[in-house]
Structures are given as structure tokens and as C-alpha cells.
Amino acid sequence: MRLSRRILLLLVATIGLAATALAQGKFHLRDRDTVVFYGDSITDQRLYTTFTESYVLTRFPHFRIRFVHSGVGGDRVTGGWAGPIDLRLRRDVLAYQPTVMTIMLGMNDGSYRAWDDAIFKTYSTGYEQIIGSMKKAAPGLRITVIQPSPFDDVTRPPTFEGGYNAVLVRYAQFVKQLGERNGLVVADLNAPVVATLEKAKTADPELAQKIIEDRVHPGEGGHMIMAEALLKAWNAPRTVVSVEIDAGSKRVVHAENTKVAELRAAQGLSWTETDEALPFPLPQPLDSVNKAFALAVRSSDFVEALDQEPLKVTGLAASRYTLTIDGEKAGDFTREELEKGINLAVLPTPMVKQAGQVHDLTLKHNDIHFARWRSVQVALQDYKFAHEQAAADALDKLEEEVVQQQRATAQPMTRHYVLAPE
């Protein structure tokens, strides 16, 4: 009896430690993970997925994580034109030996009509079979089930009473319950996008319609909010780096996720930083991609929640200062602004430019994989050409070369800061 009690106490303590670790927000992905994004045309757009990948690469540059994008337009829980579900899972997921898998299905499964019990039964049964199949084939796989992104019934009137997104919300509730029953991570990509659409509509009703222009497939702005929702479900960290300097006493008060050195005060302030992460590659200025993208980001909490790179400098004498990093002007600031703290992540800094180069390589390696997968493996699967495998192998090697460059580009660099009085 005494031994059983000790075992019970040990189990309680272990569960408590696990709960504490989760509460502390340990990031879901790990070094050497392989992540496969699985879904329909919204995943096939390769936008929320590549935004997520670039975030991970820039925030955790020392991780070697492989990302595979396996969305196919028109897919349902039963599969689609690229093959039935068993083939899709075997060829497009299990073949990569994933340690992490995300699943987003539902937009097509609801058939774009009012609620229908029989249609939903096909969805729920099929989804449960996917989870069962994956758990059996890959017992250690960490699955994230994604509540489907919305049909836009916000910026335009619903196409029928109640609207199609209300149907998707009911599908999303099932996904949440299924995930909770199976101990899976659940990510809600519906409610945050709806909230963004509502806020954007208030600010600019006409432009807000362009966030999901066809009401089904979000543009880059909508996908940014979706990436944020997925990353939040994975306990992604808010802070890139954080620095506070007291110019009066010439000392570093706080340095998080970075090493500050060579602090000098003469006609202003200068120092070096070797950061352990990069900010998210938001375009600078934000409107330079397109206005709908900027409206979506400004109508969300993306920057506040995931892209904070605060620099705070107190004890300054002059009223205004110019900040340069590696000789490039980042901005002009008042003493009060610097004392309060500025967010470098939303300024045109060399770090943002470096992150942009990482994202460009993210897109390039995904384009190569897409060509290998869809134009060779899938398109030619019935022909058995003699050089098909050689072509696929060559594209795999090219993609790996690009991935190596992507990871190298994400590595920390020492930057030289100068804060000069105007």
C-alpha cells in the first residue's frame, strides 16, 4: 500500500511538472523535427505554412527542422484528385518520416451549403480515420489539428441564411473535441481571422474584402493571421531580443536573447549586439507588399504577440537621436520614445532585411519541392518513365542545397549600433 502511494505521488509530481512546462510556454517544435503541413487548397497556397516556417527559422536559427508542404486543392477527408486518402497519407506524409503533422480540412468537406447531417458524418468519420491511421503508422507523431479557416461572411452578406462560416464553425468544434480526446494540439484558424475581418471592415470596408477576395482563399494578410494562430498554439515566443541600456551610468541593464558588448559613450552612444534570433520578415514599410496585407496585419495583434524587439535607452541628455545599425539609418527618435522603448522589429533594420532573405529562400525551396512532387512524382506516376526517379532525386538535392543556404542565412551576426544626437 505504501509503495502504491509513492507511485501515485510520483505520477502526480510528474504531471505537475509537465503542466508547469506547458504553462511556461515551451515551444512545440524541437531541433531535428520534420514538419508536414497537410490540407486542401488553403494549405496548397503555401502562405501560412511558409510564414510559419520562416518564423521558426528566424526565431530558432540553430534548429535544423525540415518543413514539407503537402496541401492539395480540392481535398477532403477522403482525399481528392491527387489520390485517395490512404495514398495521400502514405506518399505525401509518411514518406517523409514526420515527427510533427498539421491537418487542416473542412472547407471543401462542408460542400459550401447549409448544415447537412450526412455530409458532416462523412467528415467526422473520415477525420477520425485519418487520426487513427496516423497514430497507428507513426506512434510518436505529434499531430496538430487545425480548425478550418473561415469562409468570409463578414465583409459581404452570407450566401444563405446563417452563412457558410457558421457551418465551418460547427466543423471546427468537432475538430477541437477530436483533438482534445486524442491529446493533440488544437489550433483555431477561424476565430482570429474573423476578428481581423471585423476590425478591418470597420476601418476600410472595401479594402477589407480583399483580405479573402474570393471568400475562401485568404491573401497574404489573412494567411499571416493564420500563421500567428498556429504559432500561438505552439507556444511561440513573443520576444525576438530585448535590450535596455542606461546611458547615464554607461551600463547594460538588460539583455535577453542577445550579447551586448563594446558599450561606449562619446557624442552619443555606441555598442555591438550579437542576437540569437531575427525579427519576422515583415515588409518595410508595411504597405509596400499590398494595402490589404497591411490592413490585415494592423487589424490583428501579430506584432504585439509575436514580433517584439524592444530597445530601451535611459539617461540620455539630448532631446532627439538618430539610430543607425551597421551604418544604415533605422530611424529618428525623441529621448522620451527611447526611454519608453522602441520596437526594432517594425523598422527598416539590417536584421529585418536578413530575415527577408531567409523568407525568400523559404519560398524558393518550397517551389522546388512543389515541382518535384506535383510535376514529377504525381503527374508522371502512371507513366513509369526511365528517368523519373533521377529527376526527382536531382530536385531533392537542389532543394537541400537551397535549404542549407536558408539555414546559413538565418544565423546570428554581430551588428554595430550608434545612437547619435541630432
Wavefront OBJ file of the C-alpha trace (Angstrom):
o trace
v 0.000 0.000 0.000
v 2.835 2.369 0.887
v 4.596 1.607 -2.431
v 1.404 2.319 -4.395
v 1.060 5.648 -2.654
v 4.646 6.570 -3.571
v 3.987 5.680 -7.182
v 0.833 7.800 -7.100
v 2.710 10.754 -5.625
v 5.423 10.372 -8.258
v 2.822 10.369 -11.015
v 1.155 13.485 -9.588
v 4.514 15.239 -9.406
v 5.365 14.248 -12.973
v 2.021 15.522 -14.260
v 2.561 18.733 -12.297
v 5.973 19.266 -13.881
v 4.524 18.686 -17.339
v 1.722 21.162 -16.677
v 4.241 23.719 -15.410
v 6.355 23.314 -18.530
v 3.283 23.864 -20.710
v 2.250 26.901 -18.706
v 5.744 28.341 -19.124
v 5.203 28.159 -22.874
v 7.855 25.771 -24.133
v 7.875 25.896 -27.919
v 6.223 22.870 -29.505
v 8.817 22.227 -32.230
v 12.198 20.695 -31.432
v 15.572 20.515 -33.075
v 15.678 17.866 -35.849
v 11.886 17.738 -36.227
v 10.293 17.087 -39.613
v 7.029 19.002 -40.003
v 4.471 18.089 -42.681
v 1.644 20.534 -43.386
v -1.361 18.571 -44.712
v -4.573 20.006 -46.099
v -6.590 21.328 -49.013
v -6.168 24.330 -51.322
v -5.684 26.788 -48.464
v -2.643 24.814 -47.335
v -1.776 24.363 -51.018
v -1.397 28.156 -51.275
v 1.802 27.727 -49.251
v 1.378 31.020 -47.414
v 0.502 30.392 -43.749
v 2.863 27.428 -43.965
v 5.831 29.379 -45.362
v 5.193 32.250 -42.925
v 5.299 29.680 -40.120
v 8.479 28.128 -41.487
v 10.257 31.478 -41.799
v 9.237 32.424 -38.261
v 10.762 29.220 -36.917
v 13.950 29.644 -38.986
v 14.488 33.231 -37.857
v 13.471 32.743 -34.224
v 15.326 29.437 -33.734
v 18.241 29.670 -36.195
v 20.184 26.827 -34.555
v 17.328 24.345 -35.013
v 17.562 22.044 -38.016
v 13.894 21.486 -38.772
v 12.631 20.149 -42.076
v 9.363 21.526 -43.451
v 7.266 19.748 -46.083
v 4.162 21.346 -47.596
v 1.579 18.749 -48.685
v -1.649 20.623 -49.359
v -3.734 19.732 -52.436
v -6.530 21.884 -53.825
v -9.997 20.372 -53.527
v -9.001 17.766 -50.948
v -11.429 16.401 -48.384
v -11.007 13.848 -45.618
v -11.402 11.196 -48.314
v -8.628 12.657 -50.487
v -9.097 14.169 -53.921
v -7.689 14.438 -57.417
v -4.133 13.702 -56.234
v -5.227 10.372 -54.792
v -7.468 8.775 -52.157
v -6.696 9.455 -48.523
v -4.636 6.294 -47.946
v -2.351 7.147 -50.868
v -2.136 10.791 -49.851
v -1.087 9.906 -46.315
v 1.403 7.278 -47.435
v 3.034 9.248 -50.271
v 2.682 12.852 -49.052
v 3.111 12.464 -45.286
v 4.543 9.171 -44.049
v 7.196 9.029 -46.784
v 8.934 11.967 -45.078
v 9.006 10.258 -41.658
v 7.466 13.259 -39.915
v 7.689 13.935 -36.206
v 5.066 16.719 -36.444
v 2.000 16.906 -38.686
v -0.648 19.587 -39.072
v -4.050 18.830 -40.593
v -6.473 21.437 -41.931
v -9.525 20.079 -43.747
v -13.144 21.179 -43.830
v -13.606 23.997 -46.348
v -14.499 21.547 -49.141
v -15.950 18.883 -46.858
v -18.930 21.062 -45.952
v -19.784 21.344 -49.671
v -20.443 25.121 -49.423
v -24.047 24.604 -48.345
v -26.172 24.742 -45.212
v -25.618 22.185 -42.486
v -26.260 18.602 -43.578
v -26.014 15.722 -41.104
v -24.966 13.171 -43.709
v -22.221 15.400 -45.109
v -20.925 16.073 -41.619
v -20.959 12.345 -40.810
v -18.649 11.718 -43.763
v -16.339 14.461 -42.463
v -16.270 13.340 -38.835
v -15.829 9.659 -39.687
v -13.128 10.406 -42.242
v -11.245 12.731 -39.899
v -11.289 10.150 -37.110
v -9.929 7.569 -39.549
v -7.069 9.913 -40.522
v -6.095 10.378 -36.891
v -6.351 6.648 -36.231
v -4.286 5.773 -39.292
v -1.545 8.263 -38.459
v -1.303 7.220 -34.817
v -1.020 3.595 -35.873
v 1.540 4.221 -38.633
v 3.632 6.729 -36.651
v 3.006 6.261 -32.905
v 5.312 9.097 -31.829
v 3.872 11.632 -34.279
v 2.829 14.946 -32.685
v -0.325 15.981 -34.518
v -1.782 19.486 -34.598
v -5.384 19.569 -35.791
v -6.400 22.907 -37.269
v -9.912 24.270 -37.046
v -10.665 25.292 -40.648
v -10.113 28.875 -41.754
v -13.243 30.921 -42.419
v -15.487 31.496 -45.372
v -15.821 35.289 -45.434
v -19.344 36.072 -44.275
v -18.066 39.247 -42.598
v -17.239 41.716 -45.352
v -20.102 40.525 -47.609
v -23.581 39.154 -46.857
v -23.882 35.370 -46.353
v -24.890 33.364 -49.421
v -27.645 31.610 -47.440
v -29.313 32.048 -44.069
v -26.782 31.714 -41.267
v -23.870 31.661 -43.699
v -21.334 29.015 -44.636
v -18.856 30.038 -41.976
v -21.367 29.073 -39.309
v -21.216 25.558 -40.777
v -17.414 25.634 -40.659
v -17.528 26.774 -37.021
v -19.539 23.655 -36.174
v -16.975 21.576 -38.040
v -14.274 23.390 -36.067
v -15.964 22.468 -32.780
v -15.780 18.819 -33.787
v -12.073 19.202 -34.659
v -11.419 20.747 -31.250
v -13.239 17.945 -29.434
v -11.463 15.299 -31.521
v -8.109 16.868 -30.730
v -8.833 17.072 -27.025
v -9.995 13.439 -26.905
v -6.782 12.299 -28.559
v -4.371 14.561 -26.683
v -3.496 16.582 -29.797
v -2.582 20.229 -30.190
v -5.553 22.246 -31.474
v -5.123 25.467 -33.445
v -8.055 27.772 -34.218
v -7.549 29.419 -37.626
v -11.153 30.588 -37.880
v -11.977 32.932 -34.998
v -8.788 35.070 -35.212
v -9.281 35.670 -38.941
v -12.949 36.537 -38.411
v -11.948 39.016 -35.697
v -9.406 40.556 -38.053
v -12.007 40.846 -40.833
v -14.446 42.549 -38.471
v -11.884 45.100 -37.350
v -10.647 45.656 -40.907
v -14.214 46.156 -42.135
v -14.693 48.915 -39.586
v -11.501 50.625 -40.739
v -11.943 50.185 -44.516
v -14.968 48.154 -45.710
v -13.929 47.993 -49.361
v -10.286 47.067 -48.761
v -11.291 44.513 -46.108
v -12.966 42.439 -48.837
v -9.563 41.850 -50.421
v -8.197 40.026 -47.358
v -10.142 36.958 -48.572
v -11.025 38.166 -52.050
v -12.896 35.057 -53.220
v -14.251 34.465 -49.688
v -12.405 31.111 -49.476
v -8.668 31.597 -50.127
v -7.050 34.277 -47.962
v -4.439 36.584 -49.400
v -1.107 37.099 -47.689
v -2.628 39.215 -44.922
v -5.176 36.570 -43.971
v -2.512 33.887 -44.067
v -0.307 35.965 -41.769
v -3.068 35.881 -39.147
v -3.456 32.137 -39.690
v 0.283 31.618 -39.185
v 0.061 33.635 -35.979
v -2.759 31.418 -34.706
v -0.802 28.243 -35.440
v 2.358 29.618 -33.846
v 0.430 30.676 -30.739
v -0.934 27.132 -30.448
v 2.694 26.005 -30.494
v 3.636 28.442 -27.690
v 5.789 30.589 -29.973
v 7.788 33.248 -28.109
v 6.785 36.881 -28.332
v 10.227 38.415 -27.950
v 12.979 38.387 -30.569
v 15.585 40.102 -28.404
v 15.280 42.743 -25.684
v 17.881 45.312 -24.661
v 17.894 48.119 -22.085
v 20.842 50.467 -21.699
v 21.414 53.212 -19.107
v 23.392 55.880 -20.937
v 23.980 57.850 -17.751
v 25.835 55.051 -15.958
v 27.129 53.520 -19.229
v 25.833 50.059 -18.407
v 23.648 47.357 -19.913
v 20.635 46.999 -17.636
v 19.014 44.093 -19.504
v 19.911 41.854 -22.437
v 17.612 38.983 -23.425
v 18.486 36.560 -26.216
v 21.488 38.667 -27.236
v 25.028 39.597 -26.197
v 25.762 43.311 -25.874
v 29.402 44.421 -25.962
v 31.704 47.390 -26.605
v 29.368 49.901 -24.988
v 30.832 53.403 -25.371
v 29.534 56.893 -24.686
v 31.096 59.748 -26.662
v 28.952 62.210 -28.629
v 26.107 59.743 -28.192
v 26.182 56.024 -27.588
v 27.525 53.015 -29.481
v 27.618 49.281 -28.871
v 27.537 45.893 -30.608
v 24.917 43.171 -30.416
v 25.087 39.518 -31.364
v 21.453 38.449 -31.384
v 20.247 34.869 -31.084
v 17.225 35.467 -33.297
v 15.879 37.638 -36.101
v 12.592 39.558 -36.290
v 9.821 38.328 -38.538
v 10.385 39.480 -42.133
v 7.538 41.986 -42.308
v 7.961 44.300 -45.311
v 9.187 47.803 -44.559
v 7.145 49.867 -44.999
v 4.226 47.555 -44.260
v 2.150 48.853 -47.194
v 4.861 48.007 -49.722
v 3.504 44.474 -50.366
v -0.143 45.495 -50.744
v -2.607 47.571 -48.799
v -4.851 44.625 -47.946
v -1.883 42.870 -46.328
v -1.090 45.956 -44.263
v -4.737 46.330 -43.221
v -4.888 42.703 -42.070
v -1.706 42.961 -40.008
v -2.771 46.277 -38.454
v -6.175 44.799 -37.642
v -4.521 41.973 -35.711
v -2.163 41.633 -32.749
v 0.562 39.911 -34.794
v 3.312 42.401 -33.944
v 2.344 42.642 -30.296
v 2.027 38.867 -29.887
v 4.961 37.531 -31.919
v 7.298 40.264 -33.138
v 8.702 42.296 -30.268
v 12.310 43.508 -30.413
v 12.382 46.278 -27.796
v 15.305 48.661 -27.380
v 15.137 50.953 -24.355
v 17.737 53.620 -23.598
v 17.504 55.817 -20.499
v 19.677 58.607 -19.117
v 20.082 60.413 -22.439
v 20.992 64.092 -22.491
v 19.877 65.366 -25.909
v 16.236 65.724 -26.964
v 16.463 63.788 -30.264
v 18.640 60.963 -31.616
v 19.305 59.100 -34.858
v 19.777 55.339 -34.638
v 21.979 53.603 -37.199
v 22.763 49.894 -37.348
v 25.758 48.826 -39.423
v 25.742 52.332 -40.881
v 22.099 52.087 -42.049
v 19.579 54.517 -40.620
v 16.837 52.828 -38.628
v 15.009 55.996 -37.573
v 14.905 59.257 -35.636
v 13.556 59.222 -32.090
v 12.901 61.561 -29.199
v 14.515 60.982 -25.835
v 11.073 60.117 -24.450
v 10.471 57.495 -27.145
v 13.806 55.834 -26.408
v 13.161 55.899 -22.662
v 9.809 54.207 -23.228
v 11.292 51.736 -25.705
v 11.089 51.311 -29.477
v 10.310 48.090 -31.365
v 13.130 47.425 -33.820
v 11.143 44.612 -35.447
v 8.953 47.113 -37.322
v 11.823 49.314 -38.521
v 13.963 49.002 -41.688
v 16.923 47.398 -39.950
v 19.620 45.078 -41.333
v 18.070 42.330 -39.208
v 14.692 42.651 -40.943
v 16.466 42.594 -44.310
v 18.361 39.456 -43.279
v 15.084 37.832 -42.235
v 13.625 38.779 -45.618
v 16.459 36.906 -47.331
v 15.623 33.857 -45.218
v 11.975 34.067 -46.281
v 12.964 34.382 -49.935
v 14.912 31.120 -49.626
v 11.938 29.555 -47.816
v 9.804 30.279 -50.866
v 12.466 29.034 -53.268
v 12.984 25.650 -51.625
v 9.223 25.172 -51.447
v 8.888 25.946 -55.147
v 11.481 23.288 -55.917
v 9.740 20.711 -53.723
v 6.393 21.583 -55.319
v 7.837 20.988 -58.811
v 9.359 17.675 -57.731
v 6.175 16.497 -56.050
v 3.426 17.741 -58.335
v 5.122 17.949 -61.746
v 7.184 14.759 -61.464
v 6.018 12.376 -58.742
v 2.262 12.931 -59.042
v 1.905 13.999 -62.674
v 4.031 11.161 -64.056
v 3.096 8.382 -61.636
v 1.186 6.369 -64.272
v 3.871 6.522 -66.979
v 6.921 4.914 -65.347
v 9.464 6.948 -67.297
v 13.028 5.666 -67.034
v 14.439 8.994 -65.821
v 11.596 9.951 -63.493
v 13.377 8.911 -60.295
v 16.627 10.550 -61.396
v 14.767 13.816 -61.996
v 13.124 13.613 -58.570
v 16.471 12.853 -56.914
v 18.122 15.794 -58.660
v 15.387 18.165 -57.472
v 15.728 16.793 -53.934
v 19.448 17.583 -53.999
v 18.827 21.075 -55.329
v 16.207 21.734 -52.652
v 18.605 20.567 -49.935
v 21.238 22.959 -51.273
v 18.769 25.834 -51.026
v 17.741 24.734 -47.509
v 21.376 24.758 -46.405
v 21.688 28.327 -47.689
v 18.416 29.232 -45.954
v 19.752 27.986 -42.615
v 23.112 29.695 -43.114
v 21.379 32.988 -43.892
v 19.387 32.762 -40.643
v 22.475 32.552 -38.429
v 23.227 35.409 -35.990
v 25.543 38.245 -36.981
v 27.239 40.885 -34.861
v 25.731 44.319 -35.536
v 27.138 47.755 -34.700
v 24.710 50.278 -33.185
v 25.182 54.059 -32.989
v 22.756 56.390 -31.253
v 23.815 59.922 -32.211
v 22.259 63.208 -31.027
v 20.724 65.336 -33.773
l 1 2 3 4 5 6 7 8 9 10 11 12 13 14 15 16 17 18 19 20 21 22 23 24 25 26 27 28 29 30 31 32 33 34 35 36 37 38 39 40 41 42 43 44 45 46 47 48 49 50 51 52 53 54 55 56 57 58 59 60 61 62 63 64 65 66 67 68 69 70 71 72 73 74 75 76 77 78 79 80 81 82 83 84 85 86 87 88 89 90 91 92 93 94 95 96 97 98 99 100 101 102 103 104 105 106 107 108 109 110 111 112 113 114 115 116 117 118 119 120 121 122 123 124 125 126 127 128 129 130 131 132 133 134 135 136 137 138 139 140 141 142 143 144 145 146 147 148 149 150 151 152 153 154 155 156 157 158 159 160 161 162 163 164 165 166 167 168 169 170 171 172 173 174 175 176 177 178 179 180 181 182 183 184 185 186 187 188 189 190 191 192 193 194 195 196 197 198 199 200 201 202 203 204 205 206 207 208 209 210 211 212 213 214 215 216 217 218 219 220 221 222 223 224 225 226 227 228 229 230 231 232 233 234 235 236 237 238 239 240 241 242 243 244 245 246 247 248 249 250 251 252 253 254 255 256 257 258 259 260 261 262 263 264 265 266 267 268 269 270 271 272 273 274 275 276 277 278 279 280 281 282 283 284 285 286 287 288 289 290 291 292 293 294 295 296 297 298 299 300 301 302 303 304 305 306 307 308 309 310 311 312 313 314 315 316 317 318 319 320 321 322 323 324 325 326 327 328 329 330 331 332 333 334 335 336 337 338 339 340 341 342 343 344 345 346 347 348 349 350 351 352 353 354 355 356 357 358 359 360 361 362 363 364 365 366 367 368 369 370 371 372 373 374 375 376 377 378 379 380 381 382 383 384 385 386 387 388 389 390 391 392 393 394 395 396 397 398 399 400 401 402 403 404 405 406 407 408 409 410 411 412 413 414 415 416 417 418 419 420 421 422
